[in-house]
Amino acid sequence: MTPRTVDHDDPLPPGWTYLDRVQDDEAWSRFRAAFGALRPGLHANAWPAITEPATSPHR
């Protein structure tokens, strides 16, 4: 069986795979440590969605 993406049932690109629960938790822990909580939103009062580190060249 070919893994499928959640949207549109397209096959995953070559070299891509799903993370298991432990890997997913570790990835999000690392993300939160680097950027804080993810705060996505459509309205300006929710922006920015992440807090960039002080060393970010885009800050």
N, C-alpha and C positions, 0 to 999 in steps of 0.2 A: 504494500500500500504506500502510495506517495503522500508525504505530509502535505497538508493544505494550509493556506493562510486562513485567518478568521474571516476576512472579508473577500468576497467574490470567488472563493474556492480555487484561487490560483495556486499552482505549485510553488513551493518555496524556491528562491533563487539558488543556484548551485553554491554549495559551501555553507548554506544557512541551516540552522537546526533550532528546535525549541529548547529552552532551558528547563531542566527539571526544577522542582519546587525549591530545593536547597540552593541551586545556582541562581535562581530568580531572586530569592531573598538576599543572597550575598551581593548581587548586582545592585539591587535597590538600596541596600545598606551603604554600599560604596558611593552611590549617587547622592544619597542624603548627606553623607559625610562631606562630600565635596561641594554640594550646591544647596543644602537645606531641603526643606520639603518642596515638592512639586506643587505649584499652585496654578494650574492651567485655567484659563478663563477667556471669555469673549469680551469682557468689559474692562475698561482701563483701570478700575479700582482693584482688579485682580493681578495687574501687571507689576513688576516683572514676574514671570512664571517661576524663575529660579533666582537665587542670589549668587552672582558671579563672585568667585574668589578674588581677593585683592590683587593677586598676581595676574589676573586675566588681561590679555592685551586688548580686549574688547570693552573693558570697563570704563 
